[in-house]
Amino acid sequence: MRVLFATSEVVPLVKTGGLADVSASLSAALHGIGVDIRVLLPGYAQVLKALPSLRVIAKFAGLPGFPETSLLAGTLPPDDIPLWVIDCPELYLRGGGPYQDEHSVDWADNALRFGLLSRIAAMLSCADSPLEWKPEVVHCNDWQ
């Protein structure tokens, strides 16, 4: 079975609460029983800093309403689970946390930021995905 695990946070890369723990443990458990899984995560500053060897595997230009975006590939430590990171500096490369700025104020464009996460997850699941690997199941966690 092929599973795309879309999440806004995952331990050990980015954590604000229990979602990050669940994302890490459930994806590791699925990977451990042989599920062909990919974790999809926004390219927050702390994610890109922790994983400097990510490589570009797809580009998304001209998505209506969204900035130019790349998809990066690497692995999620410590279990080496395949990881895909949405690289869109305009939306994700910021100080503060995944949902709020340094002053604990929600990012005004959170709907757009997590709309992009949803859009990329949907695109990767369709016949016209730029990737050969396509999921049979898309697991979506709660986000804004």
Secondary structure, 3 states (H helix, E strand, C coil): CEEEEECCCECCCECCCHHHHHHHHHHHHHHHCCCEEEEEEECCHHHHHHCCCCEEEEEECCCCCCCCEEEEEEEECCCCEEEEEEECHHHHCCCCCCCECCCCCECCCHHHHHHHHHHHHHHHCCCCCCCCCCCCEEEECCCC
